[in-house]
Amino acid sequence: MITKTGDQVGKVRDVVIQLRTANRPPRVKGLVIELFARRRVFLPMARVHSIDAQQLAINAQVNANRFVRRDSETLVIDDLFDRIVPRSGGQQAIIFDLAMKSSRLREWEISEVAIREAPAGRFKLGNRGQVSILDWHEIPNLVVTSEQSTDHFLASLADMKPADVARELHDLPEVRRAEVIDALDDEQLANALEELPEDEQVQLISQLETERAADVLEEMDPDDAADLIKELPEELAEVLLGHMEPDEARDVRNLLSYDDFTAGAMMTPEPVLLGPDATVADALARVRMEEVSPALASLAFVCRPPLDTPTGRYLGALHIQRLLREPPSVMVSGLMDTNLEPLTPDSPLPEVSRYFAIYNLVVAPVVNAENQLVGAVTVDDLLDHMLPPDWRGNQMDGWVPPVVNNG
């Protein structure tokens, strides 16, 4: 395994998959990587830049925490290779290889399974029988059945929206919820946590082990993580920040420095950033990245280096609709919207809401006094601060807004 700069950092030792319901192929969650210190760590598939027969390249830092498998996860090599599977006519076979492919949703999925048949009556793992390539759903070990109660429930959660997962967690008995939370992966738990009522967020994160809680906070959007940490006891908040990756903790601490209900407190420090020499092709590649939300993808920002918040001098914004109408080789410096007045970190909530209404935007730039881009406010974060404090709790309890009669 190499970085995009060509540095070798480790070897791939296994593939982590999660079974799913509704006739969906198993999702490839990530890879088990062995670093040179023989320490095995987890690498999410979202951080894989490219794969070929000899190597894979990554486009992010590797989390050095030791890999620990969760109950809902299956390891391809450890759990499936050499697994005996029944075949027609009473014969048996073993799994010796699996194929995975990238789906239209930019996920990786298991697609095919290679098995080796063994002659009836003298089955041995080393036999060299006939080889067959089967579709994934023909292998019982890759199909979730209703009898697998815990696995079936976890698999059903894998296809749900975060808000629906949050509602499922909200409705579970306490003991059952603890079991499910323990089995969920950090990213899915983080996404669901953001949708829970504030008091339940505090309760859940406080009950997790310190390392797990820090990992979950790292997977949350920085502004949501900051909002949650703000509600924790000061001592616990400092402990969790101390266990987070330094870059992630720094982003959260910066957000905590702003007053409540200001653009600074609402913004994310991870907007789409480009230099003035970038092309339309570069910009479209960035907004297509899986980790970029639809709101953030609607607008990219052009700045002088460094291209990390706080950036160099802010130059302008790029509307994705404009990018889609231009040739890929055109430089973005000639396509910028320089008339879009940015917000400031201390812009209060009423000013932010008026800004969105006036400009008809779903994301807005936030620039400090030094003309550096420090983040961006998305419309969902604005609504989160404009709605009543208990709106998430009402949603969990099935509240439906009253019908307004305009006639």
C-alpha positions as a Python dict, from the first residue, in 0.01 Angstrom:
ca = {
    (1, 'M'): (0, 0, 0),
    (2, 'I'): (139, 340, -96),
    (3, 'T'): (42, 703, -46),
    (4, 'K'): (-31, 929, -345),
    (5, 'T'): (325, 1062, -309),
    (6, 'G'): (468, 712, -363),
    (7, 'D'): (565, 624, -5),
    (8, 'Q'): (499, 263, 96),
    (9, 'V'): (329, 245, 436),
    (10, 'G'): (210, -113, 478),
    (11, 'K'): (49, -425, 333),
    (12, 'V'): (-315, -526, 288),
    (13, 'R'): (-392, -825, 510),
    (14, 'D'): (-771, -857, 488),
    (15, 'V'): (-1094, -699, 366),
    (16, 'V'): (-1375, -597, 603),
    (17, 'I'): (-1730, -647, 472),
    (18, 'Q'): (-2080, -605, 614),
    (19, 'L'): (-2375, -823, 514),
    (20, 'R'): (-2695, -642, 414),
    (21, 'T'): (-3061, -721, 369),
    (22, 'A'): (-3308, -664, 84),
    (23, 'N'): (-3100, -867, -162),
    (24, 'R'): (-2816, -614, -144),
    (25, 'P'): (-2458, -740, -196),
    (26, 'P'): (-2221, -724, 102),
    (27, 'R'): (-2067, -377, 141),
    (28, 'V'): (-1689, -349, 152),
    (29, 'K'): (-1629, -120, 450),
    (30, 'G'): (-1251, -109, 438),
    (31, 'L'): (-920, -289, 456),
    (32, 'V'): (-708, -431, 735),
    (33, 'I'): (-360, -288, 684),
    (34, 'E'): (-45, -416, 850),
    (35, 'L'): (201, -134, 910),
    (36, 'F'): (574, -193, 920),
    (37, 'A'): (559, -231, 1298),
    (38, 'R'): (329, -532, 1238),
    (39, 'R'): (42, -333, 1380),
    (40, 'R'): (-289, -398, 1204),
    (41, 'V'): (-513, -94, 1150),
    (42, 'F'): (-840, -20, 965),
    (43, 'L'): (-850, 182, 643),
    (44, 'P'): (-1199, 292, 523),
    (45, 'M'): (-1261, 240, 151),
    (46, 'A'): (-1341, 612, 118),
    (47, 'R'): (-970, 683, 171),
    (48, 'V'): (-856, 452, -108),
    (49, 'H'): (-750, 655, -411),
    (50, 'S'): (-682, 373, -660),
    (51, 'I'): (-641, -5, -674),
    (52, 'D'): (-460, -231, -919),
    (53, 'A'): (-325, -587, -911),
    (54, 'Q'): (3, -491, -742),
    (55, 'Q'): (-79, -203, -510),
    (56, 'L'): (-332, 44, -381),
    (57, 'A'): (-287, 415, -320),
    (58, 'I'): (-446, 615, -40),
    (59, 'N'): (-523, 986, -25),
    (60, 'A'): (-534, 1042, 351),
    (61, 'Q'): (-349, 972, 672),
    (62, 'V'): (-381, 626, 826),
    (63, 'N'): (-540, 606, 1171),
    (64, 'A'): (-282, 414, 1375),
    (65, 'N'): (-532, 273, 1627),
    (66, 'R'): (-523, -106, 1635),
    (67, 'F'): (-800, -271, 1431),
    (68, 'V'): (-1077, -431, 1638),
    (69, 'R'): (-1350, -616, 1452),
    (70, 'R'): (-1711, -534, 1539),
    (71, 'D'): (-1988, -793, 1566),
    (72, 'S'): (-2151, -680, 1240),
    (73, 'E'): (-1828, -719, 1040),
    (74, 'T'): (-1695, -1017, 843),
    (75, 'L'): (-1332, -1063, 739),
    (76, 'V'): (-1290, -1206, 390),
    (77, 'I'): (-967, -1398, 446),
    (78, 'D'): (-1010, -1496, 810),
    (79, 'D'): (-1381, -1583, 794),
    (80, 'L'): (-1461, -1681, 435),
    (81, 'F'): (-1153, -1826, 267),
    (82, 'D'): (-1151, -2208, 296),
    (83, 'R'): (-1513, -2196, 417),
    (84, 'I'): (-1705, -2509, 313),
    (85, 'V'): (-2021, -2441, 111),
    (86, 'P'): (-2281, -2702, 1),
    (87, 'R'): (-2338, -2764, -369),
    (88, 'S'): (-2602, -2954, -563),
    (89, 'G'): (-2590, -3334, -567),
    (90, 'G'): (-2446, -3354, -216),
    (91, 'Q'): (-2106, -3218, -319),
    (92, 'Q'): (-1910, -2962, -125),
    (93, 'A'): (-1672, -2686, -221),
    (94, 'I'): (-1450, -2427, -59),
    (95, 'I'): (-1431, -2052, -109),
    (96, 'F'): (-1086, -1945, -228),
    (97, 'D'): (-1139, -1597, -373),
    (98, 'L'): (-1387, -1308, -391),
    (99, 'A'): (-1428, -1020, -634),
    (100, 'M'): (-1540, -670, -545),
    (101, 'K'): (-1647, -378, -761),
    (102, 'S'): (-1735, -12, -721),
    (103, 'S'): (-2108, 61, -739),
    (104, 'R'): (-2284, 363, -889),
    (105, 'L'): (-2310, 507, -536),
    (106, 'R'): (-1927, 504, -509),
    (107, 'E'): (-1940, 218, -262),
    (108, 'W'): (-1745, -105, -298),
    (109, 'E'): (-1945, -428, -297),
    (110, 'I'): (-1874, -800, -316),
    (111, 'S'): (-1982, -917, -661),
    (112, 'E'): (-1857, -1273, -728),
    (113, 'V'): (-1716, -1571, -539),
    (114, 'A'): (-1468, -1830, -668),
    (115, 'I'): (-1514, -2183, -531),
    (116, 'R'): (-1328, -2506, -590),
    (117, 'E'): (-1531, -2827, -606),
    (118, 'A'): (-1412, -3140, -426),
    (119, 'P'): (-1491, -3500, -531),
    (120, 'A'): (-1772, -3651, -321),
    (121, 'G'): (-1662, -3875, -37),
    (122, 'R'): (-1303, -3758, -14),
    (123, 'F'): (-1323, -3389, 54),
    (124, 'K'): (-1003, -3218, 162),
    (125, 'L'): (-921, -2850, 173),
    (126, 'G'): (-619, -2905, -49),
    (127, 'N'): (-805, -3075, -335),
    (128, 'R'): (-777, -2917, -678),
    (129, 'G'): (-1131, -2973, -807),
    (130, 'Q'): (-1330, -2786, -1069),
    (131, 'V'): (-1336, -2409, -1028),
    (132, 'S'): (-1665, -2215, -1052),
    (133, 'I'): (-1739, -1842, -1039),
    (134, 'L'): (-2070, -1771, -864),
    (135, 'D'): (-2271, -1459, -799),
    (136, 'W'): (-2251, -1341, -438),
    (137, 'H'): (-2613, -1435, -353),
    (138, 'E'): (-2545, -1802, -436),
    (139, 'I'): (-2323, -1831, -128),
    (140, 'P'): (-2520, -1886, 198),
    (141, 'N'): (-2252, -1717, 408),
    (142, 'L'): (-2311, -1387, 223),
    (143, 'V'): (-2691, -1383, 255),
    (144, 'V'): (-2862, -1251, 568),
    (145, 'T'): (-3163, -1458, 677),
    (146, 'S'): (-3442, -1366, 916),
    (147, 'E'): (-3320, -1630, 1162),
    (148, 'Q'): (-2999, -1432, 1219),
    (149, 'S'): (-3173, -1188, 1454),
    (150, 'T'): (-2884, -961, 1559),
    (151, 'D'): (-2705, -980, 1225),
    (152, 'H'): (-3033, -924, 1043),
    (153, 'F'): (-3110, -612, 1245),
    (154, 'L'): (-2761, -469, 1195),
    (155, 'A'): (-2777, -547, 824),
    (156, 'S'): (-3110, -367, 796),
    (157, 'L'): (-2955, -58, 958),
    (158, 'A'): (-2678, -55, 697),
    (159, 'D'): (-2922, 61, 428),
    (160, 'M'): (-3105, 323, 636),
    (161, 'K'): (-3064, 699, 637),
    (162, 'P'): (-2889, 831, 951),
    (163, 'A'): (-3215, 982, 1082),
    (164, 'D'): (-3387, 644, 1053),
    (165, 'V'): (-3099, 468, 1230),
    (166, 'A'): (-3127, 728, 1507),
    (167, 'R'): (-3499, 658, 1541),
    (168, 'E'): (-3431, 283, 1564),
    (169, 'L'): (-3173, 341, 1839),
    (170, 'H'): (-3411, 574, 2021),
    (171, 'D'): (-3684, 307, 2027),
    (172, 'L'): (-3466, 14, 2140),
    (173, 'P'): (-3464, -111, 2502),
    (174, 'E'): (-3153, 8, 2687),
    (175, 'V'): (-2974, -329, 2694),
    (176, 'R'): (-3052, -404, 2330),
    (177, 'R'): (-2944, -54, 2226),
    (178, 'A'): (-2608, -100, 2400),
    (179, 'E'): (-2552, -424, 2206),
    (180, 'V'): (-2634, -260, 1874),
    (181, 'I'): (-2420, 47, 1944),
    (182, 'D'): (-2127, -177, 2029),
    (183, 'A'): (-2165, -359, 1695),
    (184, 'L'): (-2213, -52, 1473),
    (185, 'D'): (-1909, 88, 1298),
    (186, 'D'): (-1785, 431, 1406),
    (187, 'E'): (-1900, 615, 1092),
    (188, 'Q'): (-2256, 484, 1104),
    (189, 'L'): (-2283, 551, 1476),
    (190, 'A'): (-2148, 904, 1427),
    (191, 'N'): (-2401, 978, 1151),
    (192, 'A'): (-2687, 850, 1367),
    (193, 'L'): (-2561, 1035, 1673),
    (194, 'E'): (-2589, 1365, 1488),
    (195, 'E'): (-2963, 1298, 1441),
    (196, 'L'): (-3044, 1213, 1805),
    (197, 'P'): (-3183, 1464, 2058),
    (198, 'E'): (-2911, 1653, 2242),
    (199, 'D'): (-2964, 1480, 2576),
    (200, 'E'): (-2943, 1136, 2413),
    (201, 'Q'): (-2623, 1237, 2232),
    (202, 'V'): (-2465, 1331, 2564),
    (203, 'Q'): (-2583, 1011, 2731),
    (204, 'L'): (-2460, 787, 2451),
    (205, 'I'): (-2115, 941, 2407),
    (206, 'S'): (-2064, 945, 2786),
    (207, 'Q'): (-2130, 571, 2807),
    (208, 'L'): (-1874, 474, 2541),
    (209, 'E'): (-1518, 382, 2626),
    (210, 'T'): (-1285, 679, 2586),
    (211, 'E'): (-1105, 555, 2274),
    (212, 'R'): (-1433, 458, 2103),
    (213, 'A'): (-1596, 789, 2195),
    (214, 'A'): (-1300, 982, 2050),
    (215, 'D'): (-1314, 774, 1729),
    (216, 'V'): (-1687, 844, 1691),
    (217, 'L'): (-1634, 1218, 1745),
    (218, 'E'): (-1369, 1216, 1472),
    (219, 'E'): (-1622, 1067, 1230),
    (220, 'M'): (-1879, 1339, 1306),
    (221, 'D'): (-1890, 1667, 1117),
    (222, 'P'): (-1662, 1903, 1314),
    (223, 'D'): (-1944, 2150, 1387),
    (224, 'D'): (-2169, 1872, 1521),
    (225, 'A'): (-1883, 1731, 1727),
    (226, 'A'): (-1820, 2078, 1871),
    (227, 'D'): (-2189, 2121, 1959),
    (228, 'L'): (-2186, 1787, 2141),
    (229, 'I'): (-1859, 1845, 2326),
    (230, 'K'): (-1993, 2181, 2440),
    (231, 'E'): (-2270, 1997, 2629),
    (232, 'L'): (-2036, 1752, 2805),
    (233, 'P'): (-1881, 1805, 3150),
    (234, 'E'): (-1562, 2005, 3104),
    (235, 'E'): (-1336, 1730, 3237),
    (236, 'L'): (-1482, 1465, 3003),
    (237, 'A'): (-1468, 1705, 2708),
    (238, 'E'): (-1096, 1763, 2761),
    (239, 'V'): (-1027, 1390, 2794),
    (240, 'L'): (-1205, 1315, 2466),
    (241, 'L'): (-1035, 1601, 2282),
    (242, 'G'): (-702, 1471, 2410),
    (243, 'H'): (-772, 1127, 2261),
    (244, 'M'): (-879, 1258, 1920),
    (245, 'E'): (-638, 1289, 1628),
    (246, 'P'): (-458, 1628, 1661),
    (247, 'D'): (-596, 1771, 1334),
    (248, 'E'): (-953, 1670, 1420),
    (249, 'A'): (-924, 1805, 1775),
    (250, 'R'): (-781, 2135, 1648),
    (251, 'D'): (-1080, 2189, 1417),
    (252, 'V'): (-1323, 2125, 1703),
    (253, 'R'): (-1134, 2353, 1946),
    (254, 'N'): (-1140, 2633, 1689),
    (255, 'L'): (-1518, 2601, 1654),
    (256, 'L'): (-1560, 2603, 2032),
    (257, 'S'): (-1392, 2945, 2045),
    (258, 'Y'): (-1685, 3116, 1868),
    (259, 'D'): (-1998, 3245, 2041),
    (260, 'D'): (-2317, 3038, 2015),
    (261, 'F'): (-2557, 3117, 1728),
    (262, 'T'): (-2290, 3281, 1512),
    (263, 'A'): (-2163, 3178, 1170),
    (264, 'G'): (-1836, 3069, 1331),
    (265, 'A'): (-2012, 2829, 1566),
    (266, 'M'): (-2233, 2687, 1288),
    (267, 'M'): (-1974, 2645, 1012),
    (268, 'T'): (-1778, 2344, 900),
    (269, 'P'): (-1402, 2397, 859),
    (270, 'E'): (-1395, 2148, 568),
    (271, 'P'): (-1546, 2319, 260),
    (272, 'V'): (-1433, 2240, -95),
    (273, 'L'): (-1114, 2442, -153),
    (274, 'L'): (-923, 2502, -476),
    (275, 'G'): (-625, 2711, -584),
    (276, 'P'): (-658, 2967, -866),
    (277, 'D'): (-460, 2743, -1105),
    (278, 'A'): (-706, 2453, -1069),
    (279, 'T'): (-917, 2349, -1368),
    (280, 'V'): (-1286, 2272, -1405),
    (281, 'A'): (-1192, 1902, -1410),
    (282, 'D'): (-1012, 1943, -1076),
    (283, 'A'): (-1313, 2118, -924),
    (284, 'L'): (-1563, 1857, -1043),
    (285, 'A'): (-1341, 1577, -913),
    (286, 'R'): (-1340, 1740, -570),
    (287, 'V'): (-1716, 1790, -542),
    (288, 'R'): (-1774, 1430, -654),
    (289, 'M'): (-1582, 1292, -357),
    (290, 'E'): (-1798, 1069, -138),
    (291, 'E'): (-1726, 1253, 185),
    (292, 'V'): (-1851, 1587, 43),
    (293, 'S'): (-2216, 1645, 132),
    (294, 'P'): (-2462, 1764, -136),
    (295, 'A'): (-2483, 2106, 28),
    (296, 'L'): (-2105, 2155, 39),
    (297, 'A'): (-2074, 2026, -318),
    (298, 'S'): (-2295, 2305, -455),
    (299, 'L'): (-2025, 2568, -405),
    (300, 'A'): (-1644, 2550, -413),
    (301, 'F'): (-1413, 2826, -294),
    (302, 'V'): (-1096, 2959, -453),
    (303, 'C'): (-816, 3077, -226),
    (304, 'R'): (-445, 3140, -228),
    (305, 'P'): (-238, 2866, -57),
    (306, 'P'): (-240, 2720, 199),
    (307, 'L'): (-557, 2530, 99),
    (308, 'D'): (-649, 2435, 455),
    (309, 'T'): (-866, 2652, 677),
    (310, 'P'): (-773, 2919, 763),
    (311, 'T'): (-662, 2952, 402),
    (312, 'G'): (-458, 3209, 221),
    (313, 'R'): (-640, 3509, 75),
    (314, 'Y'): (-1000, 3432, -25),
    (315, 'L'): (-1060, 3500, -396),
    (316, 'G'): (-1415, 3391, -480),
    (317, 'A'): (-1674, 3115, -512),
    (318, 'L'): (-1752, 2860, -784),
    (319, 'H'): (-2110, 2755, -856),
    (320, 'I'): (-2131, 2391, -964),
    (321, 'Q'): (-2393, 2479, -1231),
    (322, 'R'): (-2136, 2709, -1394),
    (323, 'L'): (-1867, 2440, -1378),
    (324, 'L'): (-2093, 2188, -1554),
    (325, 'R'): (-2130, 2423, -1852),
    (326, 'E'): (-1757, 2475, -1908),
    (327, 'P'): (-1484, 2264, -2078),
    (328, 'P'): (-1279, 2053, -1831),
    (329, 'S'): (-951, 2228, -1915),
    (330, 'V'): (-1071, 2582, -1832),
    (331, 'M'): (-908, 2734, -1522),
    (332, 'V'): (-1143, 2818, -1238),
    (333, 'S'): (-985, 3160, -1179),
    (334, 'G'): (-1188, 3293, -1473),
    (335, 'L'): (-1518, 3149, -1348),
    (336, 'M'): (-1531, 3282, -993),
    (337, 'D'): (-1826, 3466, -842),
    (338, 'T'): (-1649, 3761, -679),
    (339, 'N'): (-1971, 3951, -601),
    (340, 'L'): (-2080, 3706, -331),
    (341, 'E'): (-2013, 3891, -6),
    (342, 'P'): (-1897, 3635, 253),
    (343, 'L'): (-2016, 3606, 610),
    (344, 'T'): (-1787, 3679, 904),
    (345, 'P'): (-1733, 3439, 1197),
    (346, 'D'): (-1929, 3667, 1433),
    (347, 'S'): (-2229, 3710, 1199),
    (348, 'P'): (-2535, 3643, 1421),
    (349, 'L'): (-2808, 3392, 1337),
    (350, 'P'): (-3059, 3648, 1198),
    (351, 'E'): (-2794, 3786, 962),
    (352, 'V'): (-2699, 3435, 846),
    (353, 'S'): (-3063, 3343, 777),
    (354, 'R'): (-3121, 3666, 580),
    (355, 'Y'): (-2803, 3595, 382),
    (356, 'F'): (-2931, 3254, 271),
    (357, 'A'): (-3270, 3401, 177),
    (358, 'I'): (-3121, 3689, -23),
    (359, 'Y'): (-2868, 3485, -222),
    (360, 'N'): (-3075, 3163, -257),
    (361, 'L'): (-2780, 2949, -145),
    (362, 'V'): (-2741, 2621, 40),
    (363, 'V'): (-2384, 2695, 154),
    (364, 'A'): (-2212, 3023, 236),
    (365, 'P'): (-1844, 3119, 282),
    (366, 'V'): (-1714, 3251, 616),
    (367, 'V'): (-1410, 3482, 597),
    (368, 'N'): (-1218, 3638, 886),
    (369, 'A'): (-1074, 3987, 923),
    (370, 'E'): (-752, 3877, 746),
    (371, 'N'): (-957, 3778, 440),
    (372, 'Q'): (-889, 3409, 502),
    (373, 'L'): (-1162, 3150, 443),
    (374, 'V'): (-1219, 2980, 780),
    (375, 'G'): (-1520, 2764, 691),
    (376, 'A'): (-1865, 2746, 535),
    (377, 'V'): (-2218, 2737, 677),
    (378, 'T'): (-2460, 2491, 515),
    (379, 'V'): (-2836, 2533, 514),
    (380, 'D'): (-2889, 2220, 726),
    (381, 'D'): (-2670, 2366, 1001),
    (382, 'L'): (-2863, 2693, 978),
    (383, 'L'): (-3198, 2513, 1014),
    (384, 'D'): (-3062, 2312, 1306),
    (385, 'H'): (-3008, 2639, 1494),
    (386, 'M'): (-3335, 2801, 1383),
    (387, 'L'): (-3567, 2515, 1480),
    (388, 'P'): (-3695, 2476, 1839),
    (389, 'P'): (-3441, 2313, 2074),
    (390, 'D'): (-3656, 1998, 2113),
    (391, 'W'): (-3723, 1939, 1742),
    (392, 'R'): (-3513, 1622, 1729),
    (393, 'G'): (-3698, 1481, 2027),
    (394, 'N'): (-4032, 1552, 1858),
    (395, 'Q'): (-3906, 1376, 1546),
    (396, 'M'): (-3811, 1067, 1751),
    (397, 'D'): (-4162, 1056, 1899),
    (398, 'G'): (-4330, 1066, 1560),
    (399, 'W'): (-4450, 1428, 1578),
    (400, 'V'): (-4614, 1552, 1257),
    (401, 'P'): (-4650, 1928, 1188),
    (402, 'P'): (-5007, 2056, 1173),
    (403, 'V'): (-5166, 2114, 832),
    (404, 'V'): (-5198, 2485, 754),
    (405, 'N'): (-5525, 2582, 588),
    (406, 'N'): (-5458, 2865, 349),
    (407, 'G'): (-5806, 2862, 201),
}
